[in-house]
């Protein structure tokens, strides 16, 4: 209770003046074409410093969208669909297996994926077969390492299957 009393005795004039100072500062408007985006994997570079409007990223802490002037962040990518909203208005979707995304103070974004493929390039029959094989390996795995590897394969194939749905 004494903390509340001492807080209530603080001069409110100084607090209100600081709010006026903050509100009078120049606020920059977002320009939705000012986000430099790089998307690459060890095998290919899909975007290199391209201007895009938005990127939706699957991460282990949940999927999130990135717009210009996003708070700087570093996140691990989980298997799923990465969506890029291009400056022209078109949308491209990619499956990413894993990797990292970094958003920098200058609104640049880098996505470094272990593996990636445009959704239109995915083969549903091959994914179904791969999921069946990975599931069988998981059921027959005896060691902890073999079980973990098989579980990762199953999760990736399930994410691929979900990306096609």
DSSP file (Angstrom, degrees, kcal/mol; ACC not computed):
  #  RESIDUE AA STRUCTURE BP1 BP2  ACC     N-H-->O    O-->H-N    N-H-->O    O-->H-N    TCO  KAPPA ALPHA  PHI   PSI    X-CA   Y-CA   Z-CA
    1    1 A X     >        0   0    0      0, 0.0     4,-2.1     0, 0.0     5,-0.2   0.000 360.0 360.0 360.0 -35.9    0.0    0.0    0.0
    2    2 A X  H  >  +     0   0    0      1,-0.2     4,-2.5     2,-0.2     5,-0.2   0.832 360.0  57.6 -65.1 -29.5    2.9    2.4    0.8
    3    3 A X  H  > S+     0   0    0      2,-0.2     4,-2.0     1,-0.2    -1,-0.2   0.909 106.0  49.1 -65.0 -40.8    4.1    1.9   -2.8
    4    4 A X  H  > S+     0   0    0      2,-0.2     4,-2.4     1,-0.2    -2,-0.2   0.910 110.8  50.2 -63.6 -42.3    0.7    3.1   -4.1
    5    5 A X  H  X S+     0   0    0     -4,-2.1     4,-1.1     1,-0.2    -2,-0.2   0.925 111.7  47.1 -62.6 -44.4    0.8    6.2   -1.8
    6    6 A X  H  < S+     0   0    0     -4,-2.5     4,-0.3     1,-0.2    -1,-0.2   0.857 112.1  50.8 -68.4 -32.5    4.3    7.1   -2.9
    7    7 A X  H >< S+     0   0    0     -4,-2.0     3,-1.4     1,-0.2    -1,-0.2   0.899 107.1  53.4 -68.8 -39.8    3.3    6.7   -6.6
    8    8 A X  H 3< S+     0   0    0     -4,-2.4    -1,-0.2     1,-0.3    -2,-0.2   0.734 103.4  58.7 -68.5 -19.9    0.3    8.9   -6.1
    9    9 A X  T 3< S+     0   0    0     -4,-1.1    -1,-0.3    -3,-0.2    -2,-0.2   0.537  79.5 113.7 -85.3  -6.8    2.5   11.6   -4.7
   10   10 A X  S <  S-     0   0    0     -3,-1.4     2,-0.4    -4,-0.3    -3,-0.0  -0.359  82.4-101.8 -63.4 143.4    4.6   11.8   -7.8
   11   11 A X     >  -     0   0    0      1,-0.2     4,-0.8     2,-0.0     3,-0.4  -0.536  28.7-161.3 -68.9 122.3    4.3   15.1   -9.7
   12   12 A X  H  > S+     0   0    0     -2,-0.4     4,-2.7     1,-0.2     5,-0.2   0.689  81.6  74.9 -77.8 -18.2    2.0   14.4  -12.6
   13   13 A X  H  > S+     0   0    0      1,-0.2     4,-2.1     2,-0.2    -1,-0.2   0.916  96.0  47.6 -61.1 -43.4    3.2   17.6  -14.4
   14   14 A X  H  > S+     0   0    0     -3,-0.4     4,-1.7     2,-0.2    -1,-0.2   0.867 112.1  50.3 -65.7 -37.5    6.5   15.9  -15.4
   15   15 A X  H  X S+     0   0    0     -4,-0.8     4,-1.7     2,-0.2    -2,-0.2   0.937 111.1  47.4 -66.6 -46.8    4.7   12.8  -16.6
   16   16 A X  H  X S+     0   0    0     -4,-2.7     4,-1.8     1,-0.2    -2,-0.2   0.866 110.1  53.7 -65.6 -34.6    2.3   14.8  -18.8
   17   17 A X  H  X S+     0   0    0     -4,-2.1     4,-2.0    -5,-0.2    -1,-0.2   0.888 106.3  52.4 -65.4 -37.6    5.1   16.8  -20.2
   18   18 A X  H  X S+     0   0    0     -4,-1.7     4,-2.3     1,-0.2    -1,-0.2   0.860 106.8  53.2 -67.6 -33.4    7.0   13.7  -21.2
   19   19 A X  H  X S+     0   0    0     -4,-1.7     4,-2.7     2,-0.2    -1,-0.2   0.902 107.9  50.8 -65.2 -39.7    3.8   12.5  -23.0
   20   20 A X  H  X S+     0   0    0     -4,-1.8     4,-1.5     2,-0.2    -2,-0.2   0.894 109.7  50.4 -64.3 -38.4    3.7   15.7  -24.9
   21   21 A X  H  X S+     0   0    0     -4,-2.0     4,-0.6     2,-0.2    -2,-0.2   0.930 112.6  46.4 -64.4 -44.9    7.3   15.3  -25.9
   22   22 A X  H >< S+     0   0    0     -4,-2.3     3,-0.9     1,-0.2    -2,-0.2   0.913 113.5  48.1 -64.1 -42.4    6.7   11.8  -27.1
   23   23 A X  H 3< S+     0   0    0     -4,-2.7    -1,-0.2     1,-0.2    -2,-0.2   0.746 108.4  54.8 -73.1 -21.3    3.6   12.7  -29.1
   24   24 A X  H 3< S+     0   0    0     -4,-1.5    -1,-0.2    -5,-0.2    -2,-0.2   0.584  84.3 107.3 -88.0  -7.8    5.3   15.7  -30.7
   25   25 A X  S << S-     0   0    0     -3,-0.9     2,-0.3    -4,-0.6    -3,-0.0  -0.356  85.4 -94.9 -68.3 150.9    8.2   13.6  -32.1
   26   26 A X        -     0   0    0      1,-0.0     2,-0.5    -2,-0.0    -1,-0.1  -0.484  38.6-157.2 -68.5 127.9    8.1   13.0  -35.8
   27   27 A X        -     0   0    0     -2,-0.3     2,-0.3    -4,-0.1    -1,-0.0  -0.936  10.6-137.4-109.9 125.0    6.5    9.6  -36.7
   28   28 A X        -     0   0    0     -2,-0.5     2,-0.2     1,-0.0     3,-0.0  -0.624  16.5-128.8 -82.9 136.6    7.4    8.0  -40.0
   29   29 A X        -     0   0    0     -2,-0.3     2,-0.2     1,-0.1    -1,-0.0  -0.555  29.5-103.6 -80.1 148.8    4.7    6.5  -42.0
   30   30 A X        -     0   0    0     -2,-0.2     2,-0.6    38,-0.1    -1,-0.1  -0.520  25.7-156.9 -72.2 135.8    5.1    3.0  -43.3
   31   31 A X    >   -     0   0    0     -2,-0.2     3,-2.2     3,-0.1    38,-0.1  -0.956   7.0-153.1-112.7 110.7    6.0    2.6  -46.9
   32   32 A X  T 3  S+     0   0    0     -2,-0.6     3,-0.1     1,-0.3    -1,-0.1   0.405  90.5  57.0 -72.2   4.8    4.9   -0.8  -47.9
   33   33 A X  T 3  S+     0   0    0      1,-0.1     2,-0.5    18,-0.1    -1,-0.3   0.339  85.0  85.8-109.8   5.1    7.5   -1.1  -50.7
   34   34 A X    <   +     0   0    0     -3,-2.2     2,-0.4    17,-0.1    35,-0.2  -0.391  57.5 105.5-105.9  56.5   10.5   -0.4  -48.4
   35   35 A X        -     0   0    0     -2,-0.5    17,-1.7    17,-0.3     2,-0.4  -0.920  57.2-149.7-134.5 109.5   11.3   -3.9  -47.1
   36   36 A X  E     -A   51   0A   0     -2,-0.4    73,-3.1    70,-0.3     2,-0.4  -0.656  20.6-167.9 -80.3 126.5   14.3   -5.6  -48.6
   37   37 A X  E     -Ab  50 109A   0     13,-2.4    13,-2.4    -2,-0.4     2,-0.4  -0.960  15.2-175.2-126.2 132.2   13.8   -9.4  -48.6
   38   38 A X  E     - b   0 110A   0     71,-2.4    73,-2.9    -2,-0.4     2,-0.5  -0.995   3.6-179.5-124.4 127.7   16.3  -12.2  -49.2
   39   39 A X  E     +Ab  47 111A   0      8,-1.8     7,-2.5    -2,-0.4     8,-1.5  -0.988  20.6 147.3-126.5 120.4   15.1  -15.8  -49.4
   40   40 A X  E     -Ab  45 112A   0     71,-2.3    73,-2.9    -2,-0.5     2,-0.3  -0.971  28.2-166.4-150.2 163.9   17.7  -18.5  -50.0
   41   41 A X  E     - b   0 113A   0      3,-3.1     3,-0.3    -2,-0.3    73,-0.2  -0.827  50.6 -91.2-135.4 174.4   18.8  -22.0  -49.3
   42   42 A X  S    S+     0   0    0     71,-0.5     3,-0.1    72,-0.5    72,-0.1   0.795 127.4  44.3 -60.2 -25.1   22.2  -23.7  -49.9
   43   43 A X  S    S+     0   0    0     71,-0.2     2,-0.3     1,-0.2    -1,-0.2   0.701 122.5   7.5 -93.4 -21.1   21.0  -24.8  -53.4
   44   44 A X        -     0   0    0     -3,-0.3    -3,-3.1     0, 0.0     2,-0.5  -0.997  51.3-134.8-159.3 157.5   19.3  -21.5  -54.6
   45   45 A X  E     +A   40   0A   0     -2,-0.3    -5,-0.2    -5,-0.2     3,-0.1  -0.984  23.1 174.5-115.9 118.0   18.6  -17.9  -54.1
   46   46 A X  E    S+     0   0A   0     -7,-2.5     2,-0.4    -2,-0.5    -6,-0.2   0.895  71.5  16.7 -91.0 -47.0   14.9  -17.1  -54.7
   47   47 A X  E     -A   39   0A   0     -8,-1.5    -8,-1.8     3,-0.0     2,-0.4  -0.984  63.1-171.4-125.8 138.7   14.8  -13.4  -53.7
   48   48 A X  E    S-     0   0A   0     -2,-0.4   -10,-0.2   -10,-0.2    62,-0.1  -0.898  76.5 -32.4-133.5 106.9   17.9  -11.2  -53.3
   49   49 A X  E    S+     0   0A   0     -2,-0.4     2,-0.3     1,-0.2   -11,-0.2   0.857  91.2 164.9  52.6  40.6   17.2   -7.7  -51.7
   50   50 A X  E     -A   37   0A   0    -13,-2.4   -13,-2.4     1,-0.0     2,-0.5  -0.623  41.1-117.9 -86.2 144.4   13.8   -7.7  -53.4
   51   51 A X  E     +A   36   0A   0     -2,-0.3    36,-0.9   -15,-0.2     2,-0.3  -0.731  43.8 168.6 -81.4 124.2   11.1   -5.2  -52.3
   52   52 A X  E     -F   86   0B   0    -17,-1.7   -17,-0.3    -2,-0.5    34,-0.2  -0.896  37.4-137.8-132.0 162.4    8.1   -7.0  -50.9
   53   53 A X  E    S-     0   0B   0     32,-2.7    15,-0.5     1,-0.3     2,-0.3   0.869  79.3  -9.8 -87.0 -41.4    5.0   -5.9  -49.0
   54   54 A X  E     -F   85   0B   0     31,-1.3    31,-2.9    13,-0.1     2,-0.4  -0.992  50.1-155.2-158.4 153.7    4.7   -8.7  -46.5
   55   55 A X  E     -FG  84  66B   0     11,-1.7    11,-2.9    -2,-0.3     2,-0.5  -0.995   8.5-155.8-135.5 130.2    6.1  -12.1  -45.5
   56   56 A X  E     -FG  83  65B   0     27,-2.7    27,-2.0    -2,-0.4     2,-0.4  -0.938  19.4-169.3-106.4 125.3    4.3  -14.8  -43.5
   57   57 A X  E     - G   0  64B   0      7,-3.0     7,-2.2    -2,-0.5     2,-0.6  -0.934  20.5-136.9-122.3 132.7    6.7  -17.2  -41.7
   58   58 A X        +     0   0    0     -2,-0.4    20,-1.4     5,-0.2     2,-0.3  -0.781  36.4 169.6 -84.7 124.2    6.1  -20.4  -39.9
   59   59 A X  B >   -C   77   0A   0     -2,-0.6     3,-1.6    18,-0.3    18,-0.2  -0.864  48.8-109.5-131.1 167.1    8.1  -20.5  -36.7
   60   60 A X  T 3  S+     0   0    0     16,-1.5     3,-0.1    -2,-0.3    17,-0.1   0.723 120.4  52.6 -69.0 -20.7    8.3  -22.7  -33.6
   61   61 A X  T 3  S-     0   0    0      1,-0.4    -1,-0.3    15,-0.3     2,-0.1   0.334 131.7 -73.2 -94.0   7.6    6.8  -19.9  -31.5
   62   62 A X    <   -     0   0    0     -3,-1.6    -1,-0.4     2,-0.1     2,-0.1  -0.239  59.1 -66.9 117.8 154.0    3.9  -19.6  -34.0
   63   63 A X        +     0   0    0     -5,-0.2     2,-0.3    -2,-0.1    -5,-0.2  -0.467  56.2 179.4 -72.4 145.1    3.4  -18.3  -37.5
   64   64 A X  E     -G   57   0B   0     -7,-2.2    -7,-3.0    -2,-0.1     2,-0.3  -0.991  24.3-125.4-147.8 155.3    3.8  -14.5  -37.8
   65   65 A X  E     -G   56   0B   0     -2,-0.3     2,-0.5    -9,-0.2    -9,-0.2  -0.762  17.4-149.0-100.6 147.0    3.6  -11.8  -40.5
   66   66 A X  E     +G   55   0B   0    -11,-2.9   -11,-1.7    -2,-0.3     2,-0.3  -0.972  18.7 173.6-119.5 124.8    6.4   -9.4  -41.2
   67   67 A X    >   -     0   0    0     -2,-0.5     3,-1.1   -13,-0.2   -13,-0.1  -0.759  47.9 -68.7-117.0 167.5    5.7   -5.9  -42.5
   68   68 A X  T 3  S+     0   0    0    -15,-0.5    -1,-0.1    -2,-0.3   -33,-0.1  -0.267 122.3  23.0 -55.1 146.5    8.1   -2.9  -43.1
   69   69 A X  T 3  S+     0   0    0    -35,-0.2    -1,-0.2     1,-0.2     3,-0.1   0.750  86.9 165.4  64.0  28.7    9.4   -1.5  -39.8
   70   70 A X    <   -     0   0    0     -3,-1.1    37,-0.2     1,-0.1    -1,-0.2  -0.382  50.0 -90.0 -65.8 151.2    8.7   -4.8  -38.0
   71   71 A X        -     0   0    0      1,-0.1    -1,-0.1    -2,-0.1    32,-0.1  -0.419  53.5 -96.9 -60.2 135.0   10.4   -5.1  -34.6
   72   72 A X        +     0   0    0     -2,-0.1     2,-0.3    -3,-0.1    32,-0.2  -0.310  60.0 163.4 -56.6 137.6   13.9   -6.7  -35.1
   73   73 A X  E     - D   0 103A   0     30,-1.3    30,-2.8    -3,-0.1     2,-0.4  -0.991  34.3-152.5-155.3 153.7   13.6  -10.4  -34.4
   74   74 A X  E     + D   0 102A   0     -2,-0.3     2,-0.3    28,-0.2    28,-0.2  -0.995  28.8 169.1-130.0 126.6   15.5  -13.7  -34.9
   75   75 A X  E     - D   0 101A   0     26,-2.4    26,-2.4    -2,-0.4     2,-0.4  -0.971  34.3-118.8-140.6 153.0   13.4  -16.9  -35.1
   76   76 A X  E     - D   0 100A   0     -2,-0.3   -16,-1.5    24,-0.2     2,-0.3  -0.757  32.2-130.9 -89.5 136.0   13.8  -20.5  -36.0
   77   77 A X  E     -CD  59  99A   0     22,-2.4    22,-0.8    -2,-0.4   -18,-0.3  -0.683  16.2-155.7 -88.5 137.4   11.6  -21.7  -38.9
   78   78 A X        -     0   0    0    -20,-1.4   -20,-0.2    -2,-0.3    18,-0.2  -0.725  42.0 -76.1-103.0 161.9    9.6  -24.8  -38.5
   79   79 A X  S    S+     0   0    0     18,-0.3     2,-0.3    -2,-0.3    18,-0.2  -0.351  88.4  88.2 -58.1 129.1    8.4  -26.9  -41.5
   80   80 A X  E    S- H   0  96B   0     16,-2.0    16,-2.7   -22,-0.1     2,-0.5  -0.988  76.4 -42.4 169.8-165.8    5.6  -25.2  -43.2
   81   81 A X  E     - H   0  95B   0     -2,-0.3     2,-0.5    14,-0.2    14,-0.2  -0.801  37.3-162.1 -98.8 126.4    4.5  -22.6  -45.8
   82   82 A X  E     - H   0  94B   0     12,-3.2    12,-2.7    -2,-0.5     2,-0.5  -0.930  13.2-157.7-103.0 124.8    6.2  -19.3  -46.2
   83   83 A X  E     -FH  56  93B   0    -27,-2.0   -27,-2.7    -2,-0.5     2,-0.5  -0.901   5.5-163.2-111.3 132.3    4.1  -16.8  -48.0
   84   84 A X  E     -FH  55  92B   0      8,-3.1     8,-2.4    -2,-0.5     2,-0.8  -0.961   6.6-157.4-115.9 122.8    5.6  -13.8  -49.9
   85   85 A X  E     -FH  54  91B   0    -31,-2.9   -32,-2.7    -2,-0.5   -31,-1.3  -0.877  25.0-147.0 -98.3 106.3    3.3  -10.8  -50.9
   86   86 A X  E >   -F   52   0B   0      4,-2.6     3,-1.6    -2,-0.8   -34,-0.2  -0.238  21.9-111.5 -77.3 162.1    5.2   -9.2  -53.7
   87   87 A X  T 3  S+     0   0    0    -36,-0.9   -35,-0.1     1,-0.3    -1,-0.1   0.814 117.0  60.1 -59.3 -32.9    5.3   -5.5  -54.5
   88   88 A X  T 3  S-     0   0    0      2,-0.1    -1,-0.3     1,-0.1     3,-0.1   0.614 121.0-106.1 -73.2 -12.3    3.3   -6.2  -57.7
   89   89 A X  S <  S+     0   0    0     -3,-1.6    -2,-0.1     1,-0.4     2,-0.1   0.249  80.6 124.9 104.1 -12.3    0.4   -7.7  -55.7
   90   90 A X        -     0   0    0     -5,-0.1    -4,-2.6     1,-0.0     2,-0.4  -0.402  51.1-138.8 -79.5 160.6    1.1  -11.3  -56.5
   91   91 A X  E     -H   85   0B   0     -6,-0.2     2,-0.4    -2,-0.1    -6,-0.2  -0.966  13.6-168.6-122.8 134.8    1.6  -13.9  -53.9
   92   92 A X  E     -H   84   0B   0     -8,-2.4    -8,-3.1    -2,-0.4     2,-0.4  -0.978   6.4-157.1-123.4 138.6    4.1  -16.8  -53.9
   93   93 A X  E     -H   83   0B   0     -2,-0.4    26,-2.2   -10,-0.2     2,-0.4  -0.940  10.4-176.1-118.4 137.1    4.1  -19.7  -51.5
   94   94 A X  E     -HI  82 118B   0    -12,-2.7   -12,-3.2    -2,-0.4     2,-0.5  -0.959  23.9-131.4-128.4 144.5    7.1  -21.8  -50.6
   95   95 A X  E     -HI  81 117B   0     22,-3.5    22,-1.8    -2,-0.4     2,-0.4  -0.861  26.2-168.5 -91.4 129.7    7.5  -24.9  -48.4
   96   96 A X  E     -HI  80 116B   0    -16,-2.7   -16,-2.0    -2,-0.5    20,-0.2  -0.973  15.4-161.6-119.4 134.8   10.5  -24.5  -46.0
   97   97 A X        -     0   0    0     18,-2.2   -18,-0.3    -2,-0.4     2,-0.3   0.883  66.2 -46.8 -82.2 -39.9   11.8  -27.4  -44.1
   98   98 A X  S    S+     0   0    0     17,-0.4    16,-2.4   -20,-0.2    17,-0.4  -0.947  75.9 114.0-175.7 177.8   13.7  -25.4  -41.4
   99   99 A X  E     -DE  77 113A   0    -22,-0.8   -22,-2.4    -2,-0.3     2,-0.3  -0.982  54.6 -67.8 142.9-153.2   16.1  -22.5  -41.1
  100  100 A X  E     -DE  76 112A   0     12,-2.3    12,-2.6    -2,-0.3     2,-0.4  -0.973  23.4-154.2-141.2 154.6   16.1  -19.1  -39.6
  101  101 A X  E     -DE  75 111A   0    -26,-2.4   -26,-2.4    -2,-0.3     2,-0.4  -0.996  11.4-170.9-127.4 134.4   14.5  -15.7  -40.2
  102  102 A X  E     -DE  74 110A   0      8,-2.5     8,-2.3    -2,-0.4     2,-0.5  -0.993   7.0-164.8-128.2 130.9   16.1  -12.4  -39.2
  103  103 A X  E     -DE  73 109A   0    -30,-2.8   -30,-1.3    -2,-0.4     6,-0.2  -0.962  18.5-156.0-111.2 126.1   14.4   -9.0  -39.3
  104  104 A X    >   -     0   0    0      4,-2.7     3,-1.8    -2,-0.5   -35,-0.1  -0.559  29.5-106.2-104.1 164.9   16.8   -6.1  -39.0
  105  105 A X  T 3  S+     0   0    0      1,-0.3    -1,-0.1    -2,-0.2   -33,-0.0   0.776 117.8  60.1 -59.8 -28.1   16.3   -2.5  -37.8
  106  106 A X  T 3  S-     0   0    0      2,-0.1    -1,-0.3     1,-0.1   -70,-0.3   0.230 120.8-106.1 -86.5  15.9   16.6   -1.2  -41.4
  107  107 A X  S <  S+     0   0    0     -3,-1.8     2,-0.3     1,-0.3   -71,-0.2   0.595  75.8 140.0  69.6  13.7   13.5   -3.3  -42.3
  108  108 A X        -     0   0    0    -73,-0.2    -4,-2.7   -40,-0.1     2,-0.4  -0.668  35.1-160.3 -85.6 147.0   15.6   -5.8  -44.2
  109  109 A X  E     -bE  37 103A   0    -73,-3.1   -71,-2.4    -2,-0.3     2,-0.5  -0.990   8.4-169.2-130.8 133.2   14.6   -9.5  -43.8
  110  110 A X  E     -bE  38 102A   0     -8,-2.3    -8,-2.5    -2,-0.4     2,-0.5  -0.988   1.9-171.3-123.3 128.1   16.6  -12.6  -44.5
  111  111 A X  E     -bE  39 101A   0    -73,-2.9   -71,-2.3    -2,-0.5     2,-0.6  -0.978   3.5-172.1-115.9 118.7   15.2  -16.1  -44.6
  112  112 A X  E     -bE  40 100A   0    -12,-2.6   -12,-2.3    -2,-0.5     2,-0.3  -0.939  11.7-170.8-112.3 109.6   17.8  -18.8  -44.7
  113  113 A X  E     -bE  41  99A   0    -73,-2.9   -71,-0.5    -2,-0.6   -14,-0.3  -0.782  29.6-142.8-106.0 143.3   16.1  -22.2  -45.3
  114  114 A X  S    S-     0   0    0    -16,-2.4   -72,-0.5    -2,-0.3     2,-0.3   0.951  93.8  -3.3 -62.4 -49.3   17.7  -25.6  -45.2
  115  115 A X  S    S+     0   0    0    -17,-0.4   -18,-2.2   -74,-0.1   -17,-0.4  -0.994  72.9 175.9-142.1 145.3   15.4  -26.7  -48.0
  116  116 A X  E     +I   96   0B   0     -2,-0.3     2,-0.3   -20,-0.2   -20,-0.2  -0.996   5.0 176.0-149.5 151.7   12.7  -24.8  -49.9
  117  117 A X  E     -I   95   0B   0    -22,-1.8   -22,-3.5    -2,-0.3     2,-0.2  -0.984  38.0-105.4-152.2 142.7   10.4  -25.4  -52.8
  118  118 A X  E >   -I   94   0B   0     -2,-0.3     3,-2.2   -24,-0.3     4,-0.4  -0.487  35.7-121.7 -66.1 140.3    7.6  -23.4  -54.4
  119  119 A X  G >  S+     0   0    0    -26,-2.2     3,-1.6     1,-0.3    -1,-0.1   0.840 111.0  61.2 -54.8 -37.7    4.3  -25.1  -53.5
  120  120 A X  G 3  S+     0   0    0    -27,-0.3    -1,-0.3     1,-0.3   -26,-0.1   0.699  99.4  57.8 -65.5 -17.6    3.5  -25.6  -57.2
  121  121 A X  G <  S+     0   0    0     -3,-2.2    -1,-0.3     2,-0.1    -2,-0.2   0.524  82.0 109.2 -89.3  -6.4    6.6  -27.8  -57.6
  122  122 A X    <   -     0   0    0     -3,-1.6     2,-0.6    -4,-0.4    -3,-0.0  -0.468  61.9-141.8 -76.8 142.6    5.6  -30.3  -54.9
  123  123 A X     >  -     0   0    0     -2,-0.2     4,-2.1     1,-0.1     5,-0.2  -0.909   5.8-161.2-106.4 111.5    4.5  -33.8  -55.9
  124  124 A X  H  > S+     0   0    0     -2,-0.6     4,-2.3     1,-0.2     5,-0.2   0.850  90.5  52.3 -63.9 -35.7    1.6  -35.1  -53.8
  125  125 A X  H  > S+     0   0    0      2,-0.2     4,-2.4     1,-0.2    -1,-0.2   0.915 110.5  47.6 -67.1 -42.1    2.2  -38.8  -54.7
  126  126 A X  H  > S+     0   0    0      2,-0.2     4,-2.5     1,-0.2    -2,-0.2   0.879 112.2  50.5 -65.7 -37.3    5.9  -38.6  -53.7
  127  127 A X  H  X S+     0   0    0     -4,-2.1     4,-2.5     2,-0.2    -2,-0.2   0.920 110.1  49.5 -66.0 -43.7    4.9  -36.9  -50.5
  128  128 A X  H  X S+     0   0    0     -4,-2.3     4,-2.1     2,-0.2    -2,-0.2   0.918 113.3  46.6 -61.1 -44.6    2.4  -39.6  -49.7
  129  129 A X  H  X S+     0   0    0     -4,-2.4     4,-2.4     2,-0.2    -2,-0.2   0.915 112.3  50.3 -64.1 -43.4    5.0  -42.3  -50.4
  130  130 A X  H  X S+     0   0    0     -4,-2.5     4,-2.6     1,-0.2    -2,-0.2   0.886 109.2  51.3 -62.4 -39.6    7.6  -40.5  -48.3
  131  131 A X  H  X S+     0   0    0     -4,-2.5     4,-2.4     2,-0.2    -1,-0.2   0.909 109.9  49.8 -64.5 -42.0    5.2  -40.2  -45.4
  132  132 A X  H  X S+     0   0    0     -4,-2.1     4,-2.1     2,-0.2    -2,-0.2   0.927 113.2  46.1 -62.0 -44.8    4.4  -43.9  -45.5
  133  133 A X  H  X S+     0   0    0     -4,-2.4     4,-2.3     2,-0.2    -2,-0.2   0.905 113.2  48.9 -65.2 -41.7    8.1  -44.8  -45.5
  134  134 A X  H  X S+     0   0    0     -4,-2.6     4,-2.2     2,-0.2    20,-0.2   0.888 110.4  51.4 -66.3 -38.2    8.9  -42.4  -42.7
  135  135 A X  H  X S+     0   0    0     -4,-2.4     4,-2.1     2,-0.2    -1,-0.2   0.903 110.0  49.2 -64.2 -41.5    6.0  -43.7  -40.6
  136  136 A X  H  X S+     0   0    0     -4,-2.1     4,-1.9     2,-0.2    -2,-0.2   0.904 110.7  50.4 -64.1 -41.3    7.2  -47.3  -41.1
  137  137 A X  H  X S+     0   0    0     -4,-2.3     4,-1.0     1,-0.2    -2,-0.2   0.889 109.5  51.5 -63.6 -38.3   10.7  -46.3  -40.1
  138  138 A X  H  < S+     0   0    0     -4,-2.2     3,-0.4    12,-0.2    -2,-0.2   0.913 110.4  48.1 -64.6 -42.3    9.4  -44.6  -37.0
  139  139 A X  H  < S+     0   0    0     -4,-2.1    -1,-0.2     1,-0.2    -2,-0.2   0.830 118.3  40.2 -68.4 -31.7    7.4  -47.8  -36.0
  140  140 A X  H  < S+     0   0    0     -4,-1.9    -1,-0.2    -5,-0.2    -2,-0.2   0.489  86.2 119.1 -96.9  -3.0   10.4  -50.0  -36.5
  141  141 A X     <  -     0   0    0     -4,-1.0    -3,-0.0    -3,-0.4     3,-0.0  -0.391  35.8-179.8 -66.7 136.6   13.1  -47.7  -35.1
  142  142 A X        +     0   0    0     -2,-0.1    -1,-0.1     0, 0.0     2,-0.1   0.815  56.3  60.7-106.7 -41.6   14.9  -49.2  -32.1
  143  143 A X  S  > S-     0   0    0      1,-0.1     4,-2.2     4,-0.0     5,-0.2  -0.432  83.4-116.2 -87.5 162.9   17.4  -46.6  -30.9
  144  144 A X  H  > S+     0   0    0      2,-0.2     4,-2.4     1,-0.2     5,-0.2   0.886 115.4  50.3 -63.5 -40.7   16.7  -43.1  -29.6
  145  145 A X  H  > S+     0   0    0      2,-0.2     4,-2.5     1,-0.2     5,-0.2   0.924 111.0  48.1 -65.1 -44.7   18.6  -41.5  -32.5
  146  146 A X  H  > S+     0   0    0      1,-0.2     4,-2.3     2,-0.2    -2,-0.2   0.890 112.5  49.7 -63.4 -39.8   16.8  -43.6  -35.1
  147  147 A X  H  X S+     0   0    0     -4,-2.2     4,-2.5     2,-0.2    -2,-0.2   0.918 111.4  48.5 -64.6 -43.4   13.4  -42.7  -33.5
  148  148 A X  H  X S+     0   0    0     -4,-2.4     4,-2.2     2,-0.2    -2,-0.2   0.919 112.6  47.7 -63.9 -43.9   14.3  -39.0  -33.4
  149  149 A X  H  X S+     0   0    0     -4,-2.5     4,-2.0     1,-0.2    -1,-0.2   0.909 113.8  47.3 -63.7 -42.2   15.4  -39.0  -37.1
  150  150 A X  H  X S+     0   0    0     -4,-2.3     4,-2.5    -5,-0.2   -12,-0.2   0.889 110.2  52.7 -66.9 -38.8   12.2  -40.9  -38.1
  151  151 A X  H  X S+     0   0    0     -4,-2.5     4,-2.5     2,-0.2    -2,-0.2   0.903 108.6  50.3 -63.5 -41.3   10.0  -38.5  -36.1
  152  152 A X  H  X S+     0   0    0     -4,-2.2     4,-2.3     2,-0.2    -1,-0.2   0.918 110.8  49.5 -62.0 -43.4   11.6  -35.5  -37.8
  153  153 A X  H  X S+     0   0    0     -4,-2.0     4,-2.5     2,-0.2    -2,-0.2   0.916 110.7  49.8 -62.1 -43.5   11.0  -37.1  -41.2
  154  154 A X  H  X S+     0   0    0     -4,-2.5     4,-2.5   -20,-0.2    -2,-0.2   0.933 110.9  49.4 -61.2 -46.1    7.3  -37.8  -40.3
  155  155 A X  H  X S+     0   0    0     -4,-2.5     4,-2.1     1,-0.2    -1,-0.2   0.886 111.5  49.3 -62.4 -39.1    6.8  -34.2  -39.2
  156  156 A X  H  X S+     0   0    0     -4,-2.3     4,-2.4     2,-0.2    -1,-0.2   0.930 112.4  46.8 -66.3 -44.8    8.3  -32.8  -42.4
  157  157 A X  H  X S+     0   0    0     -4,-2.5     4,-2.6     1,-0.2    -2,-0.2   0.878 111.4  51.9 -65.7 -36.0    6.2  -35.0  -44.6
  158  158 A X  H  X S+     0   0    0     -4,-2.5     4,-2.4    -5,-0.2    -1,-0.2   0.900 110.3  48.6 -65.2 -39.4    3.1  -34.1  -42.6
  159  159 A X  H  X S+     0   0    0     -4,-2.1     4,-2.1     2,-0.2    -2,-0.2   0.883 111.2  50.6 -66.4 -38.5    3.9  -30.4  -43.0
  160  160 A X  H  X S+     0   0    0     -4,-2.4     4,-1.3     2,-0.2    -2,-0.2   0.928 111.0  48.7 -62.2 -44.6    4.4  -31.0  -46.8
  161  161 A X  H  X S+     0   0    0     -4,-2.6     4,-1.0     1,-0.2     3,-0.4   0.915 111.3  49.5 -61.2 -43.5    1.1  -32.8  -47.0
  162  162 A X  H  < S+     0   0    0     -4,-2.4     3,-0.4     1,-0.2    -1,-0.2   0.866 104.8  59.2 -63.8 -36.3   -0.6  -30.0  -45.1
  163  163 A X  H  < S+     0   0    0     -4,-2.1    -1,-0.2     1,-0.2    -2,-0.2   0.821 105.9  49.0 -63.1 -30.7    1.0  -27.4  -47.5
  164  164 A X  H  <        0   0    0     -4,-1.3    -1,-0.2    -3,-0.4    -2,-0.2   0.727 360.0 360.0 -80.7 -22.5   -0.8  -29.1  -50.4
  165  165 A X     <        0   0    0     -4,-1.0    -1,-0.2    -3,-0.4    -2,-0.2   0.486 360.0 360.0 -73.9 360.0   -4.2  -29.1  -48.8
